[in-house]
Amino acid sequence: MAQELQTALSILEKAIRTELDGQEMYREAAERTTDPRGKQVFEDLIQEEQGHLQLLQKQFDSLRSTGKWAPMEKAGSGPASAPSPQIFPKGQRSIEATIPPAASDLDALKIAMEFERRGYAAYRKAAETSADPTAKAVYEYLAKEENRHYVVLEKTHTYLASNGVWSFYEIERPHFDGG
């Protein structure tokens, strides 16, 4: 059990770092994008990443303090503690979550799509390898969220590439889940 707990905490630490990186990446993209609809896409993603971060932090706090996963309904409400600055030092982002200064809107979307694809793959793997039903539910929920983000970004990229203007993202369909 101690090894399972350490593995879960390690996965959650990495996931929290990824969500923080995602927020910062989307913040950069929103600041650079001149089209108001493009800004809105990235600002919406920032808010959603904040919700994911809160869920992950609550699970991390629960595992660290009780050794057990919090039920999804409890982990999805109320405030979570802030990520520990010792565990997640500011200013240390993964290179994958960086949008180069000369990146176009299309480049930023491609980078974001790849970021979401890797997040999806990581959460799917965690769900498949976890024996705890609550852990599986957390990871599966987050994988679906990453998939949804990918679809929004992909549709926006396709529209922008073909029409040269930003699009609202009105229809969402699963991408990775084959739906």
N, C-alpha and C positions, 0 to 999 in steps of 0.2 A: 504493500500500500504506500509506503514512504516513497518508493521510486515512481509510482503512478502520480502521486501528489507533486513531486519535483518536476516530472515531465509536464504535467498540466500547467504548473506555474511558469515553466519555461516557455511553453507554447503561448500562454496568455501574455507574458512579457513581450514576446516578439510581436504578437498581434496588436498590443497597445502601441508599441513603437511604430508599427505599420500604419495604424489609424492616425497617429500624430503626424507621421510623414505625409500621409494622404491629405490631411487637413492643410498642412503647410503648402503642399504642391498645388492644391486647388485654390488656396489663397493667392499664391503667385499668379496662377493662370487667370483668376478673376481680376487681379490688378492690371495685368497686361492686356487683357481683351478689351477692345474698344467698343464692340457691339453690346448694347444693353442686354439683349437676349443671351448672348454668350456669357456675360457676367453672371446672369441669373442661374444658368446651368451650373457653373462652378460654385456659386454661393449656396445653391441647394445641396450640392454634394458636400460642402463643408459642414452644413447642419446635419446631414445624415451621418457623416463620419463622426460627428460629436456624439450622436446617439449610440453608435457602435462602440465608441470609446467608453462611454458611461457603462454600457452593458459589460464590456470586458473588464473594466476596473472593479465593478461590483463583484464579478465572479472571482477576480484575483483577490480582492479583499476577503471574500467569504472563504476561499480555499486557504488563504494564509492564516486567517483567524480561527476557523473551525475545522479545516481539513475536508470540507464538503462543498459541493457546488450549490449555489443558491437556486431555488426554483425560478424558472424563466419569468413567471409573473411578478416575482419580487425583484429580480434583477433588472427588469424593465422600467421600474418606477422609483422615484425618489432620487436624491443626490448620491453621487459616488465620491469617494475621496479623490483628490487630485493625484495624477501619476507621480510617483516619487522622483524628485530631481536626481537622486543618486542612481536610480535604476535607468532613468531616461533623461540623460543630460541634454539641456537645450543646445541647439546648434549642431548636433551630430545627427545628420540625416543620411539616409541611404542614397547612393548615387542614382538609384533607379527612380527615386521620388523627386528628382531635380529636373526642372524645365530649363534648358539652356537659355541665356538671355536673348539670343537671336531666333528663338523658336517662333514659328508662326502659330496661328490658332490651330491649324491642321496638325502641326507637329505636337502641340500641347495635347490635343485630343488623342493622338496616337500613343504618346507617352502615358497618358492617363488610362487608356484602354489596356495597355500592357500591364500597368500597375494593378488594375482591377482583375485582370486575368490571373496574375500570379497570386493575388489575394484569394481568389476563388479556389485555385488549386491547393493552396495551403490549408484553407478551411475544410475542403473536401477530404484531404488526406487526414487531417486531425479528426474529422468525424468518423472516417473509416477505421481509424486505429484506436479510437477511444472505447473503452468498455462501459463507461458510465453513461446511462441514458440521458441525463441532463447535459453532460458535456457534449454528447452527440447532437442534442437539440440546439444547443448554443452554436456549435460549429455549422450545423446545417442551415440554421437561420442566417448566419453571417455569410455563408457561401451563396445563398439565394440573394442576399443583399448585394454582394459583389457582382453577381450575375446581372442583376437589375441595373446596377451602375454601368456595367460594360455595355449593355444594350442601349442605354440612354446616350452614352458617349459614341458608340458605333453609329447609331442613327443620326446623331448630330454631325459626326464626321462625314458620313455619306452625303447628307443633305448639303453641308457646307462645301464639300468637294465638287458636287455636281451643280449646285446653284450659286455658289459664291456668297451665300448669306446664311446667317444663323437660323435655326429652326427651333420651334417649341417642341418639346418631347411629349406628345399626347398619348401615344400608344406604347405600352410596354409588353414585351414578350420574353419568355425565357430564352437565353442564348446557349449557355453551356449545358443546361438540363435537357436539351433536345425538344422543348415544347414549342 
